[in-house]
Amino acid sequence: MRMDAPPDLAASDCNTSAETVAELVGQVYETAPAAERSHMLEQLLRPLGVLSVFGIAHGIFANIRFKGGRPELHVLPEDLLNVGANDVVALVNHVQQVSVETVDGLAQMLSASPLMAGSAAAALLITMLKLRANSRAMGSASWSRDGRATAH
């Protein structure tokens, strides 16, 4: 992402609300092909402990995480049948408290996916996540009127 982003893009606020990000991830999940949904859930579930996955969305993710005693995390297509956008929003809200970097990492995963190239929601999410990650990397950065990042 270029640091001289236009002010209107930057005005989307580098400190994008966690709830906005969670809602957008839910929208992207809802429209993504099954393979991408599996990858998204795998990434989001990785940093969570046992108690966390039982406490989110009535334990739906615990069923996925610990299904069949699999030691590795691999989300199967049949695991996706009962996971809706609202469940993913709840998951993202929790993961952002544990590891915001995990959520921001979705930008790289989605950018690399040719299946998501035509998705406007994915493009917006990628932009928001990259701006947020850049903001964190720069400390408490803000955008000036000329579109340049400035640190405080």
N, C-alpha and C positions, 0 to 999 in steps of 0.2 A: 504494500500500500504506500502510495506517495505521501510524504509529509506535507505537501503543499495542496492538500485537498481543498476543493472549493468550499467557501463558507457555508453554503446551504447543506452540503453533506456533513460538514463538521457540526453544523447547528443541530444535527440529530443527537447531539450531546454525547461527548466522549464517555460520559458516565451514564450511559443508557441504563434505564431502570432494569433491574433484574427481572421484574415481572414482564416487561415488554419483551425482553429476550426470551423468556420462558414461553410466552404466548406464540412468538414467532417460530421457535423450535417446534412447538406443537403443530403449527400450520404446515411447516416443512415436512414433519413426520407424516402428517395425514395424507399428503399428496405424493410422498416419495414411493418409489418401487420397493417391494419387499426386501430386496438385498440391501438397499440403502437404509431402510428402517432397522434391519438387523445390526448393521454397522453402527448406526447412531446409538442404539440401546447398549451395545457392547461397550462403546466408549463411555457412555454416561454411567454405566453400572460399575466400571472398573474401580473407581476410588472409594466405593461405599463398603462399609462393614456390614456384618450380619444384621445387627439391630436396625441399621438404616433401611435396608431393603425390605424388612418386615413392616416398617412403619410408614411406608409410602404407598399410596393408592391401594389400601386394604391388602397389602402383601402380594399384589400381583407380580411384582418384580422378584420377590423371594422365590416364587414358584418357578420363574424363569432361571434365576441364578443358581438354584440348588436342585434343579430337576435332574433326576436320574443319577445324582451323586457325581456329576461331571466335575472334575477338578478345574478344568479350564473353562473360561467364559465363552460360550458359543451360542448365540441366539439363533434358533431354528425358525423356519417359516411358520410352523404351527404354533410357536411361542407368541407370534404377533397377533394371533386371532382375537385375543381378549384385551389387547392394549390399544386404547384410544388416545386421541390427542390430549384429552384432559389428564390422563394418567401420565403422559409424557411431560406436560406442563408441571405437574406436581413433582415429578422426578427431577426436572431441570431446576426448579426452585430449591429443592434440597441439595442437589449437586453443587449449585452456585455457592452455597454456604460452606461446603466442604472443600471444593476445588474449582474456583472460577476458571482456572486455566484449562480444566477438562472441557468445560462448555465452550470456551474460546477456541479450543482445538477442533471443534466441529467445523470451523471455517476451512481449515486445511483439508479435512476429509471431504467436505462438500465441494470444494474447489477442484479436487482431483477426480471427481466423479463425472464422467460424461453423461450419465443418466440424469444428473441434476442441472446440467448446463442451461436448459430452457426454463428453469423455474424462477419466476420473479421473486417469490418468497425466499428461496434459497439465496439468490443474489443479494437481496436486502439483508438477510441474516449474516451472510459472509461479510458484507460491508460493515455492519454494526459490530460484529465480533472483532474484526480487525481494528476498527477505530478504538474499541474498548481496550483491546490488548496493547495497542500503541500508547494509549493514554496512561495505562498502568506502567508501562515500560519507561515512560518519561516522567514518572512521578505524578504530581498533580498538574498535568498539562491542561492548557485551554487553547482555544483557537482564536486568533486575532481576526479582525475584519478582513484582512487581506488573505486569509486562508492559511496562514502559517501557524504552526504549533509553537506555543510559548510555555515555558516552565515557570512555576511560581516558586 
